[in-house]
Every structure is written in C-alpha cells, then in structure tokens.
C-alpha cells in the first residue's frame, strides 16, 4: 500500500523521534567571527630598479619576498612585513617611463611614505648600515619621551618613518 508523501514523512519523523535519532542531529555550525574592519593589505611604491629595491627592503628593512607577477608592461613584487598581513608592492615598468623619474614632491620624496613600527630603532639603524644604507634623519626622541623616530629612504626616494613606542 502506497502512502501519500506527507503521511510518509510524518511517519518517518515519528519513528526517528521514538528511536532517539532526532537527538543525534548534527551540532549547529560554529559561529563565524565577525568580519574585521578595513585594513591595509599592501602599500604600493613605483620603483626604477626592481632588484635594487628588493635588496633594500629585504636586506636593510627585513621584509620577505612573497611573490612576483609579470605583466606585459610592468612587474609587481610582493614583500611582506614579518608577522603581519600587510605588505609592500613594488611596481617597476619594463620600459623606462616618466613615472619612474618623478621629481620630488615637497618634503616627502615622490609623495610616498610608510610609517613602520620598529621595536628597536638602534637595531634597525645597525641593520640599515650593515646593508650599506644610512638613516636620512637621526633617531630622535619625541617630547613625551615614549616615542622615538627616524627616517630611512629607499633607493627611489620613498621614505620609511621608523617608530619605536615605549
């Protein structure tokens, strides 16, 4: 004898409930963490000499090479800050262009500056010097005495303000 679909479904549900199978349902899915707000993924600097810039950021600053993308007219190199999701994207034209020969734009060369937390400015200065680079400005203590800063400049004139807090 064939039962109508609704009756059969009710019968199966009643049978499962009676056997305790209903209590063995799958647990609810784990709560999904709230999405984080906006955050920096990459900052981009256009550079004239990609190899020279990679050497500066890996040897003198301590970033790690994460990838390279070849495009018809340019190359992008991704560098990551240690222990961070944020990175620096270096872009170089395959052929010389006006963008790689931009003049200085006021006090910040080429208009680019990254402010980087540096846990030990003296160690950062030693690392720069051992890689053949120097600070643009000496380490300075801010009036509150809790913050020290210094500025380094990459081979293309982009500035990195190094900040030590505490």
Backbone torsions as a table, in degrees:
resi	resn	phi	psi	omega
1	UNK	NA	133.6	-178.1
2	UNK	-99.0	129.3	178.9
3	UNK	-95.5	150.5	174.4
4	UNK	-63.2	151.9	-175.7
5	UNK	-52.5	-46.3	-178.4
6	UNK	-60.3	-40.9	-179.0
7	UNK	-68.9	-39.9	179.5
8	UNK	-64.2	-41.3	179.9
9	UNK	-64.7	-41.4	178.4
10	UNK	-64.1	-38.5	179.1
11	UNK	-64.8	-40.9	179.9
12	UNK	-66.8	-42.6	179.7
13	UNK	-62.5	-42.0	179.9
14	UNK	-66.1	-40.3	179.2
15	UNK	-64.0	-43.6	178.8
16	UNK	-63.5	-41.7	-179.1
17	UNK	-65.6	-40.3	-178.6
18	UNK	-68.7	-31.4	-176.7
19	UNK	-87.9	-5.3	-179.5
20	UNK	86.2	1.4	-179.0
21	UNK	-66.1	-27.2	-179.1
22	UNK	-64.7	-29.5	-179.6
23	UNK	-73.6	-12.7	-178.2
24	UNK	-98.3	25.1	179.2
25	UNK	-66.8	159.5	-179.4
26	UNK	-64.5	144.5	178.2
27	UNK	-65.4	155.0	179.1
28	UNK	-64.2	151.9	-179.3
29	UNK	-61.8	149.0	179.3
30	UNK	-60.6	145.8	179.3
31	UNK	-62.9	134.5	177.9
32	UNK	-83.1	128.6	179.9
33	UNK	-62.1	147.4	178.7
34	UNK	-61.2	139.4	179.4
35	UNK	-63.3	141.6	178.5
36	UNK	-70.8	156.4	177.1
37	UNK	-71.8	-176.4	179.5
38	UNK	-58.1	143.9	177.2
39	UNK	-148.7	156.6	179.8
40	UNK	-76.4	130.7	173.8
41	UNK	-99.4	-50.0	179.2
42	UNK	-143.5	148.1	167.1
43	UNK	-111.8	139.3	-176.0
44	UNK	-109.9	132.5	171.3
45	UNK	-122.6	132.0	172.3
46	UNK	-85.5	131.5	-175.8
47	UNK	-126.6	155.4	-179.6
48	UNK	-87.3	-39.0	-176.5
49	UNK	-125.2	101.7	-173.9
50	UNK	-61.4	-45.1	-178.7
51	UNK	-62.9	-41.9	179.3
52	UNK	-63.5	-40.6	179.8
53	UNK	-70.3	-39.4	176.8
54	UNK	-60.4	-43.9	179.2
55	UNK	-61.0	-43.3	180.0
56	UNK	-61.1	-51.3	-174.3
57	UNK	-72.6	-29.1	178.8
58	UNK	-86.5	-47.6	-176.5
59	UNK	-78.8	-43.4	-173.7
60	UNK	-89.7	-30.9	-176.2
61	UNK	-105.3	-30.2	176.3
62	UNK	98.8	15.4	175.6
63	UNK	-75.4	160.9	178.7
64	UNK	-114.0	143.1	179.7
65	UNK	-72.8	124.8	-176.1
66	UNK	-113.1	-19.1	-179.4
67	UNK	172.5	166.9	-178.4
68	UNK	-144.3	132.5	177.8
69	UNK	-121.2	124.9	177.2
70	UNK	-95.0	127.6	175.5
71	UNK	-117.0	165.6	-179.3
72	UNK	-56.4	-38.9	-175.3
73	UNK	-113.8	-6.9	-176.8
74	UNK	-149.9	170.3	176.5
75	UNK	-129.0	136.4	176.0
76	UNK	-114.9	133.1	176.0
77	UNK	-121.8	127.8	179.7
78	UNK	-98.0	126.8	177.0
79	UNK	-120.8	139.5	-177.6
80	UNK	-112.8	141.5	173.2
81	UNK	-76.3	136.1	-178.9
82	UNK	-57.6	132.7	176.3
83	UNK	70.1	19.2	-175.7
84	UNK	-135.5	156.3	172.7
85	UNK	-86.5	-10.0	-177.2
86	UNK	-84.4	147.3	-179.9
87	UNK	-143.0	175.2	178.4
88	UNK	-116.5	130.2	178.9
89	UNK	-108.7	114.2	176.8
90	UNK	-94.0	131.8	-179.7
91	UNK	-122.8	128.1	178.4
92	UNK	-128.3	136.1	174.8
93	UNK	-74.3	144.6	177.4
94	UNK	-74.7	-26.6	175.7
95	UNK	-119.0	147.1	179.9
96	UNK	-55.9	142.4	-179.9
97	UNK	-143.1	171.5	177.9
98	UNK	-64.0	-33.1	-175.0
99	UNK	-64.8	-28.6	-178.7
100	UNK	-85.3	-2.0	179.3
101	UNK	-122.5	33.5	-179.1
102	UNK	-65.4	142.7	175.1
103	UNK	-75.2	167.5	176.5
104	UNK	-65.8	143.0	-178.6
105	UNK	-113.5	74.7	179.8
106	UNK	80.8	-150.8	-174.1
107	UNK	-68.9	-22.2	179.4
108	UNK	-102.8	119.6	-178.1
109	UNK	-60.4	135.1	176.5
110	UNK	57.1	2.2	178.7
111	UNK	83.8	6.6	-177.2
112	UNK	-113.9	135.3	174.8
113	UNK	-152.4	136.0	172.4
114	UNK	-116.0	138.3	174.7
115	UNK	-104.1	120.2	-171.3
116	UNK	-119.3	131.6	173.9
117	UNK	-71.8	128.4	179.0
118	UNK	-124.6	112.6	-176.4
119	UNK	-64.2	-24.5	-178.1
120	UNK	-145.2	97.8	-176.8
121	UNK	-63.9	-38.2	179.4
122	UNK	-61.8	-40.7	177.7
123	UNK	-67.4	-38.0	177.6
124	UNK	-62.7	-40.7	178.6
125	UNK	-64.4	-43.2	178.3
126	UNK	-62.0	-41.6	-179.9
127	UNK	-63.0	-45.9	177.5
128	UNK	-57.3	-49.5	-177.6
129	UNK	-63.9	-39.0	180.0
130	UNK	-68.9	-21.4	177.0
131	UNK	-91.9	2.2	176.9
132	UNK	92.1	17.8	-179.9
133	UNK	-121.3	164.6	178.9
134	UNK	-132.7	160.6	174.1
135	UNK	-71.2	144.2	174.8
136	UNK	-73.9	-37.6	177.7
137	UNK	-128.9	146.6	-179.4
138	UNK	-68.5	165.3	175.8
139	UNK	-65.5	126.5	-179.7
140	UNK	-122.6	139.4	175.9
141	UNK	-91.3	132.3	178.0
142	UNK	-75.4	158.3	-176.0
143	UNK	-53.3	-31.7	-179.0
144	UNK	-75.3	-10.8	177.3
145	UNK	76.1	-1.1	-177.0
146	UNK	-103.5	-8.6	-177.0
147	UNK	-130.8	133.4	173.7
148	UNK	-121.1	144.4	-179.1
149	UNK	-135.7	158.7	172.4
150	UNK	-156.0	161.0	-179.6
151	UNK	-124.0	131.2	172.3
152	UNK	-113.3	155.0	179.6
153	UNK	-126.4	131.3	179.5
154	UNK	-77.8	173.8	-176.8
155	UNK	-60.6	-17.3	179.6
156	UNK	-101.7	5.9	177.6
157	UNK	91.3	1.8	175.8
158	UNK	-74.6	138.3	-175.3
159	UNK	-98.5	144.6	173.0
160	UNK	-121.7	113.5	174.7
161	UNK	-88.8	117.6	-179.2
162	UNK	-95.1	127.8	-174.6
163	UNK	-125.6	127.1	174.7
164	UNK	-113.2	123.8	-179.2
165	UNK	-110.2	131.2	174.5
166	UNK	102.8	NA	NA
